[in-house]
Amino acid sequence: MNSIGSECNDLKKEYDSCFNVWYSESFLKGDYKSDPCSELLKNYRTCVLVSRLVGYFFLFKRDPLKALHKILILIHRKEMR
């Protein structure tokens, strides 16, 4: 499955690969504490966030209130994590 932002596909594939190895070789064997993929996930999530913000910037030119609303929702979701 591709990323929501096409420019993030390589980062997503790299994270997915790491996660699948960790899940099968560590998690399923009881090692719940290791987190070897956290940096990859952070990089991927940052890429997606930037990709979405760039999309909202172009929407802002057409419909500023709608774009601002979408950005505020995105920020709120990020703060809730």
ChimeraX attribute file (.defattr): number of C-alpha atoms within 10 A of each C-alpha:
attribute: neighborCount
match mode: 1-to-1
recipient: residues
	/A:1	7
	/A:2	11
	/A:3	15
	/A:4	14
	/A:5	16
	/A:6	12
	/A:7	13
	/A:8	19
	/A:9	17
	/A:10	13
	/A:11	19
	/A:12	24
	/A:13	16
	/A:14	14
	/A:15	20
	/A:16	16
	/A:17	13
	/A:18	16
	/A:19	20
	/A:20	13
	/A:21	13
	/A:22	19
	/A:23	15
	/A:24	10
	/A:25	12
	/A:26	16
	/A:27	16
	/A:28	10
	/A:29	10
	/A:30	9
	/A:31	12
	/A:32	11
	/A:33	8
	/A:34	10
	/A:35	12
	/A:36	13
	/A:37	17
	/A:38	13
	/A:39	11
	/A:40	18
	/A:41	18
	/A:42	13
	/A:43	15
	/A:44	21
	/A:45	15
	/A:46	13
	/A:47	21
	/A:48	21
	/A:49	17
	/A:50	13
	/A:51	17
	/A:52	16
	/A:53	16
	/A:54	12
	/A:55	13
	/A:56	20
	/A:57	16
	/A:58	12
	/A:59	16
	/A:60	15
	/A:61	10
	/A:62	11
	/A:63	12
	/A:64	13
	/A:65	12
	/A:66	12
	/A:67	19
	/A:68	15
	/A:69	11
	/A:70	16
	/A:71	16
	/A:72	11
	/A:73	12
	/A:74	14
	/A:75	11
	/A:76	11
	/A:77	10
	/A:78	10
	/A:79	8
	/A:80	6
	/A:81	5
